[in-house]
Amino acid sequence: MLAIGLVIRGFRKTSYLCFTGGVGVQFSFSDRVEVPKHVLVCLLEKEAVFLNLEAEIYYGLDETGTRMWQLLTAAPNIENAYEELLSEFDVAPELLRQNLMELVGQLVDKGLLRVHSVDVASAPAI
């Protein structure tokens, strides 16, 4: 089973988010993601810490979430990251797809990622 943890720490609160709900952000697996300029990222061993400078809150991802984030931010689109994750983890494809959608949704909701839709009109011809 694939488990992902996102820890949130603020000035007066600490909480742990579980990815069990729906995603409020609309995106496609053909879209790409990027880290906004107001987010600082520090990799510590196999985990990641994010500081959202606008919200003044820092977040942490466990090893699995960090690997997902690394592939998402390096891949040309979410689908490529998904395919690579399928080859790396022993997980059912639909479970991985759901977990990846939830992670992207949570990271976008917290201001830690931005999703950019692929503009078909400006995409290079094959």
N, C-alpha and C positions, 0 to 999 in steps of 0.2 A: 504494500500500500504506500502511496505517496502522501507524505504529511508535510505541510508548509506552515511555518510560524512567522508572524509579523508582530514584533514587540514595539509598542509605542511608549515613549517616555516624554513627558512634558515637564514644565516647571512644577506643576502641582499634581500630576496624575501619572500613573503607570497602568497600562492595560495590555492585555493580550488579545489579538484579533484572531479568530478562527475563520477560515474560509468555508462557510457553510451556506451563506445566503446567495441571492442572485446578484448579478452584476448590473449596476446602474449606468454604466458607460457603454455606449454603442460603438462597436468596432468590428472589423473584419480581420480574418487571419491573413489577408493580403496587405493589411496596413502595416506600417512600421512604427517603432517607438523610439523616443529619445529622452534623455535626462535633461530636465529644464536647467537653466543657468543658476537658478536660485537653490539648487540642491547640491550639497557636497556629499561625496561618497568615499568611504574608507573601507577597504577590505582587510579584515582581521582573520588570519588563517583561512578558514572556509566559510566564514560568515561575513555579513556586510552591515555597516552602520551608515545611515543616511541622516543628514541634517537639512531640514527644510528651513532655509533662512527666513522666508516670509512668515511661516507659522511659528517659528522658534520652537520647534518640536523635533526630537530625533527619533529615529526608527531603527529597528534591527531586523534582519532576515536570517533565518537559520541556514544551514548548509544547502538544503534542497532549494529553498527560495532564492538563495544567492546564485546558485548555478542557473536557475531559470532566468533570473535577472541578467546575468552575464550573457547568456545566449540571446535573450530578447534584445538587448541593447547593441549587440554585435551583428545580428542577422539583418539581411535586407528587408525582411518582413516577419511577422509573427509565425506564419506557416513554416518558414525555414527553421526557426527556433524550435517549434513543436516537433518537426521531423528529427532534428538532432537529439532532442530530449527523449524521443521514443527509442532511439538507438542506445542511449546511455542508461535509461532506467527500465527496470522490469515492472511495467505498469500497463494496465489496459488502456488502449488508445482513447476511449471516451472519458475515462477518469482523468487522464492527463489533460485532455482538451478542456474539461470542466475546471480542473485546478488552475490551468494556465489562464483561462478566461477570468477566473475569480482573482488571481494574483494581479493580472493587468488592471482589472477594475479597481481593486483596492489601492494599488500604487498610483493610478491616475486620480482617484478620489482624494488621496492624501497629498497630491501635488508632487509626487516623486517621479512620475513619468508623464509624457505627452504622447498621444497617438496621432499619427499623421496618415490620413487616407491617401491611398494611391489614386492619383488623378489619371484616369484612363487616357484623356486627351493629351497629356504631356508625357506619358510613358513612351519609352523608345519602341520603335517597331521591331518585330522579330524577323 
